[in-house]
Amino acid sequence: MQREQIVFVGTSDLSGHFRGKSFPALDLPARLHRGVGMALTNIFLSAFGPIQATTFGTRGEVFLVPDPTTRVFVPFENSVAEFFFIGDIRTGDGAPWDFCPRHVLRRALDRLKSETGLKLFATFEQEFLYTGVAAHPPQPYELDAYRRQGYFGEALLAAMRQVGTLRRIAGRRRGGDHPRDRAGGRLPARASRELHAASYTDRSQQRYPYSLEFSGSG
């Protein structure tokens, strides 16, 4: 049976979940301009599923517009490709919606700069426990554990490198420059890369019969 590629566009909602809608990849040029319609109350979905009480009710519509700078496309062998965008929520006339989380962040950054002249830089740290390695509580960080994780680490690094989450820059060091991975960056771009990393880290492990348990840190 033939298949047609689908694209997902989402945003981190008020409960911190990455939610959105999908559409045919053939419609991408139009969706980049117009977006995908969604109910105003969708942004108020709780972390456990039900919609919180809002003043919007069932009326009104906003549009989730893909941000082309956040594109993620990672083909997984013998599986569906990871293809999604992070989007901005806009009104019918194209203006930013006041409750769009990314717009709220931008307003806060603009206010910080206007009142203090400061620009905010941030970094995140994704920590997780991979169950594909048999537990050796008394022997952490050992070569034996690294060997037994198989191809998971290589698949994850390849996915991160392909979409630009890992970036090489020149860092000053005694004796000259050396390349190193970037540790931080400006928001909201850095926040977008953080969401990317969490998404395809989880997706990478789905190819293996084990699980990931994320721990929050920053």
Contacts in CASP RR format, 6 or more apart in sequence:
PFRMAT RR
TARGET T0000
AUTHOR 0000-0000-0000
METHOD contacts of the structure
MODEL  1
MQREQIVFVGTSDLSGHFRGKSFPALDLPARLHRGVGMALTNIFLSAFGP
IQATTFGTRGEVFLVPDPTTRVFVPFENSVAEFFFIGDIRTGDGAPWDFC
PRHVLRRALDRLKSETGLKLFATFEQEFLYTGVAAHPPQPYELDAYRRQG
YFGEALLAAMRQVGTLRRIAGRRRGGDHPRDRAGGRLPARASRELHAASY
TDRSQQRYPYSLEFSGSG
4 24 0 8 1.000
4 25 0 8 1.000
4 26 0 8 1.000
5 24 0 8 1.000
5 25 0 8 1.000
5 81 0 8 1.000
5 83 0 8 1.000
6 22 0 8 1.000
6 23 0 8 1.000
6 24 0 8 1.000
6 25 0 8 1.000
6 83 0 8 1.000
7 22 0 8 1.000
7 23 0 8 1.000
7 24 0 8 1.000
7 25 0 8 1.000
7 28 0 8 1.000
7 31 0 8 1.000
7 66 0 8 1.000
7 83 0 8 1.000
7 84 0 8 1.000
7 85 0 8 1.000
8 20 0 8 1.000
8 21 0 8 1.000
8 22 0 8 1.000
8 83 0 8 1.000
8 84 0 8 1.000
8 85 0 8 1.000
9 20 0 8 1.000
9 21 0 8 1.000
9 22 0 8 1.000
9 23 0 8 1.000
9 31 0 8 1.000
9 35 0 8 1.000
9 36 0 8 1.000
9 64 0 8 1.000
9 65 0 8 1.000
9 66 0 8 1.000
9 84 0 8 1.000
9 85 0 8 1.000
9 86 0 8 1.000
9 87 0 8 1.000
10 18 0 8 1.000
10 19 0 8 1.000
10 20 0 8 1.000
10 21 0 8 1.000
10 64 0 8 1.000
10 84 0 8 1.000
10 85 0 8 1.000
10 86 0 8 1.000
10 87 0 8 1.000
11 18 0 8 1.000
11 19 0 8 1.000
11 20 0 8 1.000
11 64 0 8 1.000
11 86 0 8 1.000
11 87 0 8 1.000
11 88 0 8 1.000
11 89 0 8 1.000
11 100 0 8 1.000
11 101 0 8 1.000
11 102 0 8 1.000
12 18 0 8 1.000
12 101 0 8 1.000
12 191 0 8 1.000
12 195 0 8 1.000
13 19 0 8 1.000
13 42 0 8 1.000
13 43 0 8 1.000
13 44 0 8 1.000
13 45 0 8 1.000
13 101 0 8 1.000
14 43 0 8 1.000
14 44 0 8 1.000
14 99 0 8 1.000
14 101 0 8 1.000
15 45 0 8 1.000
15 46 0 8 1.000
15 47 0 8 1.000
16 47 0 8 1.000
17 45 0 8 1.000
17 47 0 8 1.000
18 195 0 8 1.000
18 199 0 8 1.000
19 42 0 8 1.000
19 45 0 8 1.000
20 36 0 8 1.000
20 38 0 8 1.000
20 42 0 8 1.000
20 64 0 8 1.000
21 36 0 8 1.000
21 37 0 8 1.000
21 38 0 8 1.000
21 64 0 8 1.000
23 31 0 8 1.000
23 36 0 8 1.000
25 83 0 8 1.000
28 66 0 8 1.000
31 65 0 8 1.000
31 66 0 8 1.000
32 65 0 8 1.000
32 66 0 8 1.000
32 68 0 8 1.000
33 65 0 8 1.000
34 63 0 8 1.000
34 65 0 8 1.000
35 63 0 8 1.000
35 64 0 8 1.000
35 65 0 8 1.000
35 66 0 8 1.000
35 90 0 8 1.000
36 63 0 8 1.000
36 64 0 8 1.000
36 65 0 8 1.000
37 61 0 8 1.000
37 62 0 8 1.000
37 63 0 8 1.000
37 64 0 8 1.000
38 61 0 8 1.000
38 62 0 8 1.000
38 63 0 8 1.000
38 64 0 8 1.000
38 89 0 8 1.000
39 56 0 8 1.000
39 58 0 8 1.000
39 60 0 8 1.000
39 61 0 8 1.000
39 62 0 8 1.000
40 54 0 8 1.000
40 56 0 8 1.000
40 57 0 8 1.000
40 59 0 8 1.000
40 60 0 8 1.000
40 61 0 8 1.000
40 62 0 8 1.000
40 99 0 8 1.000
41 51 0 8 1.000
41 54 0 8 1.000
41 56 0 8 1.000
41 57 0 8 1.000
41 58 0 8 1.000
42 51 0 8 1.000
43 89 0 8 1.000
43 99 0 8 1.000
43 100 0 8 1.000
43 101 0 8 1.000
44 51 0 8 1.000
44 52 0 8 1.000
44 54 0 8 1.000
44 56 0 8 1.000
45 51 0 8 1.000
45 52 0 8 1.000
46 52 0 8 1.000
61 92 0 8 1.000
62 89 0 8 1.000
62 90 0 8 1.000
62 91 0 8 1.000
62 92 0 8 1.000
62 97 0 8 1.000
63 89 0 8 1.000
63 90 0 8 1.000
63 91 0 8 1.000
63 92 0 8 1.000
63 94 0 8 1.000
64 87 0 8 1.000
64 88 0 8 1.000
64 89 0 8 1.000
65 87 0 8 1.000
65 88 0 8 1.000
65 89 0 8 1.000
65 90 0 8 1.000
65 94 0 8 1.000
66 85 0 8 1.000
66 86 0 8 1.000
66 87 0 8 1.000
67 85 0 8 1.000
67 86 0 8 1.000
67 87 0 8 1.000
67 88 0 8 1.000
67 192 0 8 1.000
68 85 0 8 1.000
69 189 0 8 1.000
69 192 0 8 1.000
70 85 0 8 1.000
70 86 0 8 1.000
70 87 0 8 1.000
70 192 0 8 1.000
70 196 0 8 1.000
71 85 0 8 1.000
71 163 0 8 1.000
72 82 0 8 1.000
72 83 0 8 1.000
72 84 0 8 1.000
72 85 0 8 1.000
72 163 0 8 1.000
72 196 0 8 1.000
72 199 0 8 1.000
72 200 0 8 1.000
73 81 0 8 1.000
73 82 0 8 1.000
73 83 0 8 1.000
73 162 0 8 1.000
73 163 0 8 1.000
74 81 0 8 1.000
74 82 0 8 1.000
74 83 0 8 1.000
74 159 0 8 1.000
74 162 0 8 1.000
74 163 0 8 1.000
74 200 0 8 1.000
74 203 0 8 1.000
75 81 0 8 1.000
75 82 0 8 1.000
76 82 0 8 1.000
76 203 0 8 1.000
76 204 0 8 1.000
76 207 0 8 1.000
79 207 0 8 1.000
82 159 0 8 1.000
82 199 0 8 1.000
82 200 0 8 1.000
82 203 0 8 1.000
84 199 0 8 1.000
86 102 0 8 1.000
86 192 0 8 1.000
86 195 0 8 1.000
87 102 0 8 1.000
88 96 0 8 1.000
88 100 0 8 1.000
88 102 0 8 1.000
88 103 0 8 1.000
89 96 0 8 1.000
89 97 0 8 1.000
89 99 0 8 1.000
89 100 0 8 1.000
89 102 0 8 1.000
89 103 0 8 1.000
90 96 0 8 1.000
90 97 0 8 1.000
90 100 0 8 1.000
91 97 0 8 1.000
96 103 0 8 1.000
96 106 0 8 1.000
97 103 0 8 1.000
102 188 0 8 1.000
105 187 0 8 1.000
105 188 0 8 1.000
105 191 0 8 1.000
106 188 0 8 1.000
109 119 0 8 1.000
109 120 0 8 1.000
109 187 0 8 1.000
109 188 0 8 1.000
112 118 0 8 1.000
112 119 0 8 1.000
112 120 0 8 1.000
113 119 0 8 1.000
119 186 0 8 1.000
120 186 0 8 1.000
120 187 0 8 1.000
121 184 0 8 1.000
121 185 0 8 1.000
121 186 0 8 1.000
121 187 0 8 1.000
121 190 0 8 1.000
122 184 0 8 1.000
122 185 0 8 1.000
122 186 0 8 1.000
122 187 0 8 1.000
122 190 0 8 1.000
122 191 0 8 1.000
123 183 0 8 1.000
123 184 0 8 1.000
123 185 0 8 1.000
123 190 0 8 1.000
123 218 0 8 1.000
124 190 0 8 1.000
124 191 0 8 1.000
124 194 0 8 1.000
124 197 0 8 1.000
124 218 0 8 1.000
125 217 0 8 1.000
125 218 0 8 1.000
126 194 0 8 1.000
126 197 0 8 1.000
126 198 0 8 1.000
126 201 0 8 1.000
126 214 0 8 1.000
126 217 0 8 1.000
127 214 0 8 1.000
127 215 0 8 1.000
127 216 0 8 1.000
127 217 0 8 1.000
128 201 0 8 1.000
128 212 0 8 1.000
128 213 0 8 1.000
128 214 0 8 1.000
128 215 0 8 1.000
129 212 0 8 1.000
129 213 0 8 1.000
129 215 0 8 1.000
130 149 0 8 1.000
130 152 0 8 1.000
130 205 0 8 1.000
130 210 0 8 1.000
130 212 0 8 1.000
131 210 0 8 1.000
131 211 0 8 1.000
131 212 0 8 1.000
131 213 0 8 1.000
132 148 0 8 1.000
132 149 0 8 1.000
132 152 0 8 1.000
132 208 0 8 1.000
132 210 0 8 1.000
133 145 0 8 1.000
133 148 0 8 1.000
133 149 0 8 1.000
134 148 0 8 1.000
136 142 0 8 1.000
136 144 0 8 1.000
136 145 0 8 1.000
139 145 0 8 1.000
151 208 0 8 1.000
152 204 0 8 1.000
152 205 0 8 1.000
152 208 0 8 1.000
152 210 0 8 1.000
153 204 0 8 1.000
155 204 0 8 1.000
155 207 0 8 1.000
156 200 0 8 1.000
156 201 0 8 1.000
156 204 0 8 1.000
156 205 0 8 1.000
157 166 0 8 1.000
159 200 0 8 1.000
159 203 0 8 1.000
159 204 0 8 1.000
160 166 0 8 1.000
160 197 0 8 1.000
160 200 0 8 1.000
160 201 0 8 1.000
163 196 0 8 1.000
163 200 0 8 1.000
164 193 0 8 1.000
165 193 0 8 1.000
165 196 0 8 1.000
165 197 0 8 1.000
166 181 0 8 1.000
166 182 0 8 1.000
167 181 0 8 1.000
167 182 0 8 1.000
168 179 0 8 1.000
168 180 0 8 1.000
168 181 0 8 1.000
168 182 0 8 1.000
169 179 0 8 1.000
169 180 0 8 1.000
169 181 0 8 1.000
169 182 0 8 1.000
170 177 0 8 1.000
170 178 0 8 1.000
170 179 0 8 1.000
171 177 0 8 1.000
171 178 0 8 1.000
171 179 0 8 1.000
171 180 0 8 1.000
184 190 0 8 1.000
198 214 0 8 1.000
201 212 0 8 1.000
202 212 0 8 1.000
202 214 0 8 1.000
205 211 0 8 1.000
205 212 0 8 1.000
END
